[in-house]
Amino acid sequence: MLKYFLFIYLLVFFGTAFVWRSYMVWRHTGVNPYKLGNSESAHDFIGRLFRLTNVAVFVVVCTYTFSDTLYSYLVPITWLIHPALVMSGWLLLGIALIWVLIAQLQMGDSWRIGIDSDTQTALIRHGIFARSRNPIFLGMQVMLAGLLLVIPNAATLVTCVLGIVLMQIQVRLEEEHLEQLHGDDYQAYRRQVRRWF
């Protein structure tokens, strides 16, 4: 039963955190918030790797949910399979979903997937953003850690590590963009609020 719940969780997480939120921003502003392209820039290269990581997460969860035989090829990490760790993983998944949704609501129409060089967006400093400059990426990292604890295998370990590394790079690219966009305001915000938490 938990197998199917994990699949449903993944659909809810990506559906609400990316698809629904992007649609709402587009509906309110007329701006497409999806800004990952296919150029040779570092930003778009990271974007392509992000897409591959998300596909990998989806494939791993589908394999776990629908095929025990195929799942065995993902090299389960048996020493991590413990009820307390699995429950901790589910707790992290729940916290990540709620955290990301709250952060996105607080971000409002400034929400983007990638760097938007064409539109002036507001610098969000209230709510969760008063504690973390990157709460959505933080929530996504917590989600990946939770997934690793719920279904510990080589594929989820690689996906978790790759996702965290990509987010570290993307955050720095976004910081450079926000500093150019907001200047002294962003520098003051940076001094007051930590990158993660």
Stockholm file with secondary structure:
# STOCKHOLM 1.0

chainA/1-197         MLKYFLFIYLLVFFGTAFVWRSYMVWRHTGVNPYKLGNSESAHDFIGRLFRLTNVAVFVVVCTYTFSDTLYSYLVPITWLIHPALVMSGWLLLGIALIWVLIAQLQMGDSWRIGIDSDTQTALIRHGIFARSRNPIFLGMQVMLAGLLLVIPNAATLVTCVLGIVLMQIQVRLEEEHLEQLHGDDYQAYRRQVRRWF
#=GR chainA/1-197 SS CHHHHHHHHHHHHHIIIIIIHHHHHHHHHSCCCBCCCCSSSHHHHHHHHHHHHHHHHHHHHHHHHHCHHHHHTTCBCGGGCCHHHHHHHHHHHHHHHHHHHHHHHHHGGGCCBSCCSSSCCCCCCSGGGGTCSCHHHHHHHHHHHHHHHHSCBHHHHHHHHHHHHHHHHHHHHHHHHHHHHHTHHHHHHHHHSCSCC
#=GC SS_cons         CHHHHHHHHHHHHHIIIIIIHHHHHHHHHSCCCBCCCCSSSHHHHHHHHHHHHHHHHHHHHHHHHHCHHHHHTTCBCGGGCCHHHHHHHHHHHHHHHHHHHHHHHHHGGGCCBSCCSSSCCCCCCSGGGGTCSCHHHHHHHHHHHHHHHHSCBHHHHHHHHHHHHHHHHHHHHHHHHHHHHHTHHHHHHHHHSCSCC
//
